């Protein structure tokens, strides 16, 4: 539950600093992408595969898998997420709660 506490503290701090509603929305989107990227990395680890192995199954470079797993501040493409989930043999339902 430490993550929830940290998130709540971060949002409280942002409000105290006077973040606008638009800035708060961006903060929440960034938080959601961070949770998704972390969940994908965990799924890969649970599948027992390296980034290189997942990349090979996806037909991309290892750097693409690294970018997907560390995509805290950028947009992920649905096609990339789909290919990643197939490579680690996980259904979309495993990440559905993280998509907001």
Phi and psi in radians as a Rosetta constraint file:
Dihedral C 1 N 2 CA 2 C 2 CIRCULARHARMONIC -1.017 0.35
Dihedral N 2 CA 2 C 2 N 3 CIRCULARHARMONIC -0.647 0.35
Dihedral C 2 N 3 CA 3 C 3 CIRCULARHARMONIC -1.093 0.35
Dihedral N 3 CA 3 C 3 N 4 CIRCULARHARMONIC -0.760 0.35
Dihedral C 3 N 4 CA 4 C 4 CIRCULARHARMONIC -1.089 0.35
Dihedral N 4 CA 4 C 4 N 5 CIRCULARHARMONIC -0.722 0.35
Dihedral C 4 N 5 CA 5 C 5 CIRCULARHARMONIC -1.105 0.35
Dihedral N 5 CA 5 C 5 N 6 CIRCULARHARMONIC -0.791 0.35
Dihedral C 5 N 6 CA 6 C 6 CIRCULARHARMONIC -1.065 0.35
Dihedral N 6 CA 6 C 6 N 7 CIRCULARHARMONIC -0.775 0.35
Dihedral C 6 N 7 CA 7 C 7 CIRCULARHARMONIC -1.079 0.35
Dihedral N 7 CA 7 C 7 N 8 CIRCULARHARMONIC -0.789 0.35
Dihedral C 7 N 8 CA 8 C 8 CIRCULARHARMONIC -1.083 0.35
Dihedral N 8 CA 8 C 8 N 9 CIRCULARHARMONIC -0.733 0.35
Dihedral C 8 N 9 CA 9 C 9 CIRCULARHARMONIC -1.116 0.35
Dihedral N 9 CA 9 C 9 N 10 CIRCULARHARMONIC -0.694 0.35
Dihedral C 9 N 10 CA 10 C 10 CIRCULARHARMONIC -1.133 0.35
Dihedral N 10 CA 10 C 10 N 11 CIRCULARHARMONIC -0.759 0.35
Dihedral C 10 N 11 CA 11 C 11 CIRCULARHARMONIC -1.162 0.35
Dihedral N 11 CA 11 C 11 N 12 CIRCULARHARMONIC -0.677 0.35
Dihedral C 11 N 12 CA 12 C 12 CIRCULARHARMONIC -1.095 0.35
Dihedral N 12 CA 12 C 12 N 13 CIRCULARHARMONIC -0.745 0.35
Dihedral C 12 N 13 CA 13 C 13 CIRCULARHARMONIC -1.094 0.35
Dihedral N 13 CA 13 C 13 N 14 CIRCULARHARMONIC -0.779 0.35
Dihedral C 13 N 14 CA 14 C 14 CIRCULARHARMONIC -1.059 0.35
Dihedral N 14 CA 14 C 14 N 15 CIRCULARHARMONIC -0.708 0.35
Dihedral C 14 N 15 CA 15 C 15 CIRCULARHARMONIC -1.126 0.35
Dihedral N 15 CA 15 C 15 N 16 CIRCULARHARMONIC -0.767 0.35
Dihedral C 15 N 16 CA 16 C 16 CIRCULARHARMONIC -1.110 0.35
Dihedral N 16 CA 16 C 16 N 17 CIRCULARHARMONIC -0.540 0.35
Dihedral C 16 N 17 CA 17 C 17 CIRCULARHARMONIC -1.404 0.35
Dihedral N 17 CA 17 C 17 N 18 CIRCULARHARMONIC -0.050 0.35
Dihedral C 17 N 18 CA 18 C 18 CIRCULARHARMONIC 1.478 0.35
Dihedral N 18 CA 18 C 18 N 19 CIRCULARHARMONIC 0.468 0.35
Dihedral C 18 N 19 CA 19 C 19 CIRCULARHARMONIC -1.005 0.35
Dihedral N 19 CA 19 C 19 N 20 CIRCULARHARMONIC 2.426 0.35
Dihedral C 19 N 20 CA 20 C 20 CIRCULARHARMONIC -1.308 0.35
Dihedral N 20 CA 20 C 20 N 21 CIRCULARHARMONIC 2.866 0.35
Dihedral C 20 N 21 CA 21 C 21 CIRCULARHARMONIC -0.972 0.35
Dihedral N 21 CA 21 C 21 N 22 CIRCULARHARMONIC -0.664 0.35
Dihedral C 21 N 22 CA 22 C 22 CIRCULARHARMONIC -1.145 0.35
Dihedral N 22 CA 22 C 22 N 23 CIRCULARHARMONIC -0.714 0.35
Dihedral C 22 N 23 CA 23 C 23 CIRCULARHARMONIC -1.176 0.35
Dihedral N 23 CA 23 C 23 N 24 CIRCULARHARMONIC -0.654 0.35
Dihedral C 23 N 24 CA 24 C 24 CIRCULARHARMONIC -1.120 0.35
Dihedral N 24 CA 24 C 24 N 25 CIRCULARHARMONIC -0.691 0.35
Dihedral C 24 N 25 CA 25 C 25 CIRCULARHARMONIC -1.104 0.35
Dihedral N 25 CA 25 C 25 N 26 CIRCULARHARMONIC -0.734 0.35
Dihedral C 25 N 26 CA 26 C 26 CIRCULARHARMONIC -1.109 0.35
Dihedral N 26 CA 26 C 26 N 27 CIRCULARHARMONIC -0.705 0.35
Dihedral C 26 N 27 CA 27 C 27 CIRCULARHARMONIC -1.067 0.35
Dihedral N 27 CA 27 C 27 N 28 CIRCULARHARMONIC -0.760 0.35
Dihedral C 27 N 28 CA 28 C 28 CIRCULARHARMONIC -1.174 0.35
Dihedral N 28 CA 28 C 28 N 29 CIRCULARHARMONIC -0.642 0.35
Dihedral C 28 N 29 CA 29 C 29 CIRCULARHARMONIC -1.139 0.35
Dihedral N 29 CA 29 C 29 N 30 CIRCULARHARMONIC -0.722 0.35
Dihedral C 29 N 30 CA 30 C 30 CIRCULARHARMONIC -1.100 0.35
Dihedral N 30 CA 30 C 30 N 31 CIRCULARHARMONIC -0.703 0.35
Dihedral C 30 N 31 CA 31 C 31 CIRCULARHARMONIC -1.081 0.35
Dihedral N 31 CA 31 C 31 N 32 CIRCULARHARMONIC -0.744 0.35
Dihedral C 31 N 32 CA 32 C 32 CIRCULARHARMONIC -1.135 0.35
Dihedral N 32 CA 32 C 32 N 33 CIRCULARHARMONIC -0.732 0.35
Dihedral C 32 N 33 CA 33 C 33 CIRCULARHARMONIC -1.124 0.35
Dihedral N 33 CA 33 C 33 N 34 CIRCULARHARMONIC -0.652 0.35
Dihedral C 33 N 34 CA 34 C 34 CIRCULARHARMONIC -1.112 0.35
Dihedral N 34 CA 34 C 34 N 35 CIRCULARHARMONIC -0.770 0.35
Dihedral C 34 N 35 CA 35 C 35 CIRCULARHARMONIC -1.087 0.35
Dihedral N 35 CA 35 C 35 N 36 CIRCULARHARMONIC -0.733 0.35
Dihedral C 35 N 36 CA 36 C 36 CIRCULARHARMONIC -1.131 0.35
Dihedral N 36 CA 36 C 36 N 37 CIRCULARHARMONIC -0.845 0.35
Dihedral C 36 N 37 CA 37 C 37 CIRCULARHARMONIC -1.052 0.35
Dihedral N 37 CA 37 C 37 N 38 CIRCULARHARMONIC -0.734 0.35
Dihedral C 37 N 38 CA 38 C 38 CIRCULARHARMONIC -1.123 0.35
Dihedral N 38 CA 38 C 38 N 39 CIRCULARHARMONIC -0.717 0.35
Dihedral C 38 N 39 CA 39 C 39 CIRCULARHARMONIC -1.121 0.35
Dihedral N 39 CA 39 C 39 N 40 CIRCULARHARMONIC -0.694 0.35
Dihedral C 39 N 40 CA 40 C 40 CIRCULARHARMONIC -1.105 0.35
Dihedral N 40 CA 40 C 40 N 41 CIRCULARHARMONIC -0.739 0.35
Dihedral C 40 N 41 CA 41 C 41 CIRCULARHARMONIC -1.080 0.35
Dihedral N 41 CA 41 C 41 N 42 CIRCULARHARMONIC -0.731 0.35
Dihedral C 41 N 42 CA 42 C 42 CIRCULARHARMONIC -1.090 0.35
Dihedral N 42 CA 42 C 42 N 43 CIRCULARHARMONIC -0.749 0.35
Dihedral C 42 N 43 CA 43 C 43 CIRCULARHARMONIC -1.045 0.35
Dihedral N 43 CA 43 C 43 N 44 CIRCULARHARMONIC -0.734 0.35
Dihedral C 43 N 44 CA 44 C 44 CIRCULARHARMONIC -1.092 0.35
Dihedral N 44 CA 44 C 44 N 45 CIRCULARHARMONIC -0.793 0.35
Dihedral C 44 N 45 CA 45 C 45 CIRCULARHARMONIC -1.073 0.35
Dihedral N 45 CA 45 C 45 N 46 CIRCULARHARMONIC -0.726 0.35
Dihedral C 45 N 46 CA 46 C 46 CIRCULARHARMONIC -1.140 0.35
Dihedral N 46 CA 46 C 46 N 47 CIRCULARHARMONIC -0.487 0.35
Dihedral C 46 N 47 CA 47 C 47 CIRCULARHARMONIC -1.353 0.35
Dihedral N 47 CA 47 C 47 N 48 CIRCULARHARMONIC -0.179 0.35
Dihedral C 47 N 48 CA 48 C 48 CIRCULARHARMONIC 1.355 0.35
Dihedral N 48 CA 48 C 48 N 49 CIRCULARHARMONIC 0.323 0.35
Dihedral C 48 N 49 CA 49 C 49 CIRCULARHARMONIC -1.865 0.35
Dihedral N 49 CA 49 C 49 N 50 CIRCULARHARMONIC 2.658 0.35
Dihedral C 49 N 50 CA 50 C 50 CIRCULARHARMONIC -1.511 0.35
Dihedral N 50 CA 50 C 50 N 51 CIRCULARHARMONIC 2.946 0.35
Dihedral C 50 N 51 CA 51 C 51 CIRCULARHARMONIC -1.043 0.35
Dihedral N 51 CA 51 C 51 N 52 CIRCULARHARMONIC -0.667 0.35
Dihedral C 51 N 52 CA 52 C 52 CIRCULARHARMONIC -1.130 0.35
Dihedral N 52 CA 52 C 52 N 53 CIRCULARHARMONIC -0.690 0.35
Dihedral C 52 N 53 CA 53 C 53 CIRCULARHARMONIC -1.160 0.35
Dihedral N 53 CA 53 C 53 N 54 CIRCULARHARMONIC -0.742 0.35
Dihedral C 53 N 54 CA 54 C 54 CIRCULARHARMONIC -1.129 0.35
Dihedral N 54 CA 54 C 54 N 55 CIRCULARHARMONIC -0.723 0.35
Dihedral C 54 N 55 CA 55 C 55 CIRCULARHARMONIC -1.033 0.35
Dihedral N 55 CA 55 C 55 N 56 CIRCULARHARMONIC -0.752 0.35
Dihedral C 55 N 56 CA 56 C 56 CIRCULARHARMONIC -1.082 0.35
Dihedral N 56 CA 56 C 56 N 57 CIRCULARHARMONIC -0.763 0.35
Dihedral C 56 N 57 CA 57 C 57 CIRCULARHARMONIC -1.141 0.35
Dihedral N 57 CA 57 C 57 N 58 CIRCULARHARMONIC -0.556 0.35
Dihedral C 57 N 58 CA 58 C 58 CIRCULARHARMONIC -1.430 0.35
Dihedral N 58 CA 58 C 58 N 59 CIRCULARHARMONIC -0.355 0.35
Dihedral C 58 N 59 CA 59 C 59 CIRCULARHARMONIC 1.378 0.35
Dihedral N 59 CA 59 C 59 N 60 CIRCULARHARMONIC 0.560 0.35
Dihedral C 59 N 60 CA 60 C 60 CIRCULARHARMONIC -2.292 0.35
Dihedral N 60 CA 60 C 60 N 61 CIRCULARHARMONIC 3.096 0.35
Dihedral C 60 N 61 CA 61 C 61 CIRCULARHARMONIC -1.373 0.35
Dihedral N 61 CA 61 C 61 N 62 CIRCULARHARMONIC 2.740 0.35
Dihedral C 61 N 62 CA 62 C 62 CIRCULARHARMONIC -1.040 0.35
Dihedral N 62 CA 62 C 62 N 63 CIRCULARHARMONIC -0.567 0.35
Dihedral C 62 N 63 CA 63 C 63 CIRCULARHARMONIC -1.125 0.35
Dihedral N 63 CA 63 C 63 N 64 CIRCULARHARMONIC -0.511 0.35
Dihedral C 63 N 64 CA 64 C 64 CIRCULARHARMONIC -1.169 0.35
Dihedral N 64 CA 64 C 64 N 65 CIRCULARHARMONIC -0.737 0.35
Dihedral C 64 N 65 CA 65 C 65 CIRCULARHARMONIC -1.121 0.35
Dihedral N 65 CA 65 C 65 N 66 CIRCULARHARMONIC -0.730 0.35
Dihedral C 65 N 66 CA 66 C 66 CIRCULARHARMONIC -1.045 0.35
Dihedral N 66 CA 66 C 66 N 67 CIRCULARHARMONIC -0.751 0.35
Dihedral C 66 N 67 CA 67 C 67 CIRCULARHARMONIC -1.113 0.35
Dihedral N 67 CA 67 C 67 N 68 CIRCULARHARMONIC -0.727 0.35
Dihedral C 67 N 68 CA 68 C 68 CIRCULARHARMONIC -1.079 0.35
Dihedral N 68 CA 68 C 68 N 69 CIRCULARHARMONIC -0.739 0.35
Dihedral C 68 N 69 CA 69 C 69 CIRCULARHARMONIC -1.333 0.35
Dihedral N 69 CA 69 C 69 N 70 CIRCULARHARMONIC -0.286 0.35
Dihedral C 69 N 70 CA 70 C 70 CIRCULARHARMONIC -2.075 0.35
Dihedral N 70 CA 70 C 70 N 71 CIRCULARHARMONIC 0.440 0.35
Dihedral C 70 N 71 CA 71 C 71 CIRCULARHARMONIC -1.438 0.35
Dihedral N 71 CA 71 C 71 N 72 CIRCULARHARMONIC 1.126 0.35
Dihedral C 71 N 72 CA 72 C 72 CIRCULARHARMONIC -1.310 0.35
Dihedral N 72 CA 72 C 72 N 73 CIRCULARHARMONIC -0.512 0.35
Dihedral C 72 N 73 CA 73 C 73 CIRCULARHARMONIC -2.235 0.35
Dihedral N 73 CA 73 C 73 N 74 CIRCULARHARMONIC 0.346 0.35
Dihedral C 73 N 74 CA 74 C 74 CIRCULARHARMONIC -2.324 0.35
Dihedral N 74 CA 74 C 74 N 75 CIRCULARHARMONIC 2.887 0.35
Dihedral C 74 N 75 CA 75 C 75 CIRCULARHARMONIC -1.361 0.35
Dihedral N 75 CA 75 C 75 N 76 CIRCULARHARMONIC 2.374 0.35
Dihedral C 75 N 76 CA 76 C 76 CIRCULARHARMONIC -1.643 0.35
Dihedral N 76 CA 76 C 76 N 77 CIRCULARHARMONIC 2.527 0.35
Dihedral C 76 N 77 CA 77 C 77 CIRCULARHARMONIC -1.583 0.35
Dihedral N 77 CA 77 C 77 N 78 CIRCULARHARMONIC 2.423 0.35
Dihedral C 77 N 78 CA 78 C 78 CIRCULARHARMONIC -1.032 0.35
Dihedral N 78 CA 78 C 78 N 79 CIRCULARHARMONIC -0.673 0.35
Dihedral C 78 N 79 CA 79 C 79 CIRCULARHARMONIC -1.074 0.35
Dihedral N 79 CA 79 C 79 N 80 CIRCULARHARMONIC -0.672 0.35
Dihedral C 79 N 80 CA 80 C 80 CIRCULARHARMONIC -1.159 0.35
Dihedral N 80 CA 80 C 80 N 81 CIRCULARHARMONIC -0.757 0.35
Dihedral C 80 N 81 CA 81 C 81 CIRCULARHARMONIC -1.111 0.35
Dihedral N 81 CA 81 C 81 N 82 CIRCULARHARMONIC -0.743 0.35
Dihedral C 81 N 82 CA 82 C 82 CIRCULARHARMONIC -1.055 0.35
Dihedral N 82 CA 82 C 82 N 83 CIRCULARHARMONIC -0.856 0.35
Dihedral C 82 N 83 CA 83 C 83 CIRCULARHARMONIC -1.086 0.35
Dihedral N 83 CA 83 C 83 N 84 CIRCULARHARMONIC -0.690 0.35
Dihedral C 83 N 84 CA 84 C 84 CIRCULARHARMONIC -1.088 0.35
Dihedral N 84 CA 84 C 84 N 85 CIRCULARHARMONIC -0.845 0.35
Dihedral C 84 N 85 CA 85 C 85 CIRCULARHARMONIC -1.063 0.35
Dihedral N 85 CA 85 C 85 N 86 CIRCULARHARMONIC -0.697 0.35
Dihedral C 85 N 86 CA 86 C 86 CIRCULARHARMONIC -1.120 0.35
Dihedral N 86 CA 86 C 86 N 87 CIRCULARHARMONIC -0.701 0.35
Dihedral C 86 N 87 CA 87 C 87 CIRCULARHARMONIC -1.132 0.35
Dihedral N 87 CA 87 C 87 N 88 CIRCULARHARMONIC -0.593 0.35
Dihedral C 87 N 88 CA 88 C 88 CIRCULARHARMONIC -1.705 0.35
Dihedral N 88 CA 88 C 88 N 89 CIRCULARHARMONIC 0.111 0.35
Dihedral C 88 N 89 CA 89 C 89 CIRCULARHARMONIC 1.007 0.35
Dihedral N 89 CA 89 C 89 N 90 CIRCULARHARMONIC 0.886 0.35
Dihedral C 89 N 90 CA 90 C 90 CIRCULARHARMONIC -2.205 0.35
Dihedral N 90 CA 90 C 90 N 91 CIRCULARHARMONIC 2.526 0.35
Dihedral C 90 N 91 CA 91 C 91 CIRCULARHARMONIC -1.441 0.35
Dihedral N 91 CA 91 C 91 N 92 CIRCULARHARMONIC 2.780 0.35
Dihedral C 91 N 92 CA 92 C 92 CIRCULARHARMONIC -1.004 0.35
Dihedral N 92 CA 92 C 92 N 93 CIRCULARHARMONIC -0.542 0.35
Dihedral C 92 N 93 CA 93 C 93 CIRCULARHARMONIC -1.062 0.35
Dihedral N 93 CA 93 C 93 N 94 CIRCULARHARMONIC -0.395 0.35
Dihedral C 93 N 94 CA 94 C 94 CIRCULARHARMONIC -1.204 0.35
Dihedral N 94 CA 94 C 94 N 95 CIRCULARHARMONIC -0.424 0.35
Dihedral C 94 N 95 CA 95 C 95 CIRCULARHARMONIC -1.955 0.35
Dihedral N 95 CA 95 C 95 N 96 CIRCULARHARMONIC -0.107 0.35
Dihedral C 95 N 96 CA 96 C 96 CIRCULARHARMONIC -0.877 0.35
Dihedral N 96 CA 96 C 96 N 97 CIRCULARHARMONIC -0.774 0.35
Dihedral C 96 N 97 CA 97 C 97 CIRCULARHARMONIC -1.099 0.35
Dihedral N 97 CA 97 C 97 N 98 CIRCULARHARMONIC -0.399 0.35
Dihedral C 97 N 98 CA 98 C 98 CIRCULARHARMONIC -1.455 0.35
Dihedral N 98 CA 98 C 98 N 99 CIRCULARHARMONIC -0.199 0.35
Dihedral C 98 N 99 CA 99 C 99 CIRCULARHARMONIC -1.488 0.35
Dihedral N 99 CA 99 C 99 N 100 CIRCULARHARMONIC -0.069 0.35
